[in-house]
Amino acid sequence: MPIAAAALHGLAWVSFGIVLVGVAGLVFCLWSLSRLRQDRRVIEAGEKMEAINPRRIIRRYVPRPLLSHRRAEEILLAKQAIDARQPWQRRWAIASAVLVICSAAATALFAQRNLQAIRIAGASVSVGDALTRIQGIWGWRADSSRSCSENSQTISVSSDRKKLSIRYARSPRATDFDVVSVEPDAIVLSGPGPGAHPISVFIKFLTADTYIANNSYQPLQTTGVIERCR
């Protein structure tokens, strides 16, 4: 998976995790608000009718040191405690809902960008004949020592299309590679490596006038963008 796609994939999962946290928080807040309203109704009913004993609910809201065994006082304290908790639960419910909406939107956005990045990375760039297109003068975009203005590289292909040569402007000698395979947007080469061991070089066109390359000796490192010199 390309680096950009992998990063977007990770961000999408992080956002989705936040969505789950927000949903859990919202559900808990709504359940708490429902229980507060129900408990208040029971306490109000017990306040009016002696037959209803709300003492179990009162103990839920009134600290033990404040329990006076006086029904009217305990009911008043419980109602005050419920009234004090309801605004906070409403605020948390609103905050959780906003978190869910924002995180869901972020998840959808990151997932969409991830799919786009995968499609772009997997799409074949139409460059015509890759061996014909690779010929010319090129320079590294991010490395000034090998840029078009400082030390461009001239790439040529032999008439039998079996050899590819790269020569830097400041180097009197060219480096020759064997052409292993050619695709519409990629070239695989074999050439000299460290010591006596040959290495494979992989060239991938990004556009008709830009490409990146890496090799089997350092497969995780790429050249960065190399562009055609104008």
N, C-alpha and C positions, 0 to 999 in steps of 0.2 A: 504494500500500500504506500502511495506517495506520502512524503512528510506532511504536506498541507492537508491531505485527506485524513491522515492519521490524527493530526491535531484537531481537526474539526469533528472527527468521530469521537475523540475523548471529550471535547467540550459538549457535544450533544448528550453524552452519557452523564456528565456532571449536571447539566441542566435538567435532565430527566430525573436524576436523583433528588435534586432540589424540588422538583414538582411533587415527587412522592412525599417528601418531608412536609411540603406545604399542604398537600391533601390530608395527610395524617393530622396536622395541626388544625386544619379547618374542621375536620370531622370531630376532633376532640372538643373544640370550642363550641360547636353547635350542640354537641351532646351535653356539655356543661351548662350552656344556656337553657336547654330544654329541662334539665334536672333542676336548675335554680327556679325556673318558673313553676314547675310542678311542686317543688317543696314549698314555695311561697303560698301556693293555693292551699296546700294541706295545712300550713300554719294558720292562714287566715280562716280556714274552716274550723280549726281547733279553737281559734279565738272566739268564734261565735257559738260553737256547740261543745258542751262539756263532754259529750259522748266520744268525740274524736280526740285521741291522745297523740299530739305531735312531738312527744318528748324525744323519740329516737331521732327525728329530723333536727330538733333543737340542738341535740348533742353534736350534730355534725357541724354546726356553725358557731356555737357558743363555747369558748374555752372552759375547761373544767373549773378553774378558780372562780369563774363568773356565774356558775350554776348556783342559783339561790333557792331552788325548789319552789319558787314563787312563779306560778304559771304566767301571769301577765308580764312580769319583768323578763322572763326568759323568752317569751314570744317576741317582745319588743326588740331584744338584743339579736335574736335570730333574723328578724325582718331587716334590721339595720345591716347585719352582715351580708345578707343576700343582696340587698340594694347596693352595697358597696362593691360586691364582686361583679355584678352584671355589666357595668360600663367597661370594666377591664376585659371581660370575656368578649364583649362586642368588638372592642378595639383589636383584640388578638384575632378574632374571626375575620375582620376586614383586612388586617395585615396578611393573614394566611391566604385569603382569596386573591389579594393583589400579587403575592408571591407566586401562587399557582399560575395565574394568568401570564405574568411576565416570564416565568420559567418555561411555561409551555410554548410561548411565542419564541423564546430563545432556542428551545429544543427543536422546534420546527425549522427555524432559520438555519441552525447549525447542520441539521440533517439534510436540508436542501442544498446548502453549500457543499457539504460532504459529497453528496451524489454528483454535483456538478464537477467537483475536483476529480472524482474518480472517472467520470466520463471524459473530461479533458485529458487526464493522464493516459487513459486507455485508448483515446481516439488516435487513429493513424493520420499523420500529417502528409498531405499529398505534395510531394516535392518532385514528382516525375521520376527520372532515373537518379537514384541516390548517388551512384558513383560519378555521374556527370555533374550533379549539383554540388558535390563536395569539393570539386576542383575550383581553385581560386585562391584568393588571399584572405586570411582570417586573423582575428585578434581576440584576445581574452577581454571580456567586458570588465571584470573586477580585479584583474591583475595587470597593473600598469607596466610591469617589466616584460609582459608578453602581449601588450595591447597593439592595436593597429598603428598607433603613432610611434611606439617605442621599439617593438620587436615583433612584427607581424610574422605569421607562418604561411608559407605557400604550399598548398596541397596539390599534388598531381597524381594522375592514374596512368599506368602503362597502357599501351595500345591493345594488349591482350586482356586488359581488365583484371589481371591477377596480382598486380602489385600497386601499392599506394605509398607515395613518398611525402614526407613532411620536412620542410626545411625552414628554419627560422632565419629572419633577415640578418641577424648578427652571428649566425653560425655558418661556417663554410661547408659543412657536411649535412647531408640529408639523412633522415632515418627512414628506412624502408620497412614496409609491412606487407605480409601476404593477406590477400582478400579471402576470407573464409566464407562469408555469406553476405548477401545483399537483400534487403527488404525495401518496401516503398519508403519507409521513414527511418531505416536503421542500417548500419553496416557493422559487421564483426570482422576484426582484423587479428592477425597473429604476428607478433614481432619480438624484438629483443627485450629481455627483462633483466633483473638483477642477476649477476652471475651468468651461468650458462643456461638458465631456464627461460624459455620463451613465455610470454604472457599474452593473454587475449585482451583486446581493446574493443570496447563497445561504444559506438557512436549513435546517438539518438537525436534526430532532428526535432526541434521544437516548432520551428517555422521553416519556410524555405531558405531563410537567411540566418538562422541561428541553430546551434546544436549544443549538446553537452556530451561529455565522454567520461567513462571510467574504465578501470582495468581489473583483471582478475587478481593482481598482486595486492591492490588496496580497493576491494570491491565497495566499501562503504564511503569512499571519497569520490567526489565528482570534480570535474574541472570548473564548474560554474558555466555560465553562458558564454559561448564563443560565437562571435558574430562576423558576418562578412564585412570586409573593409570596403568603404566607398571611396 
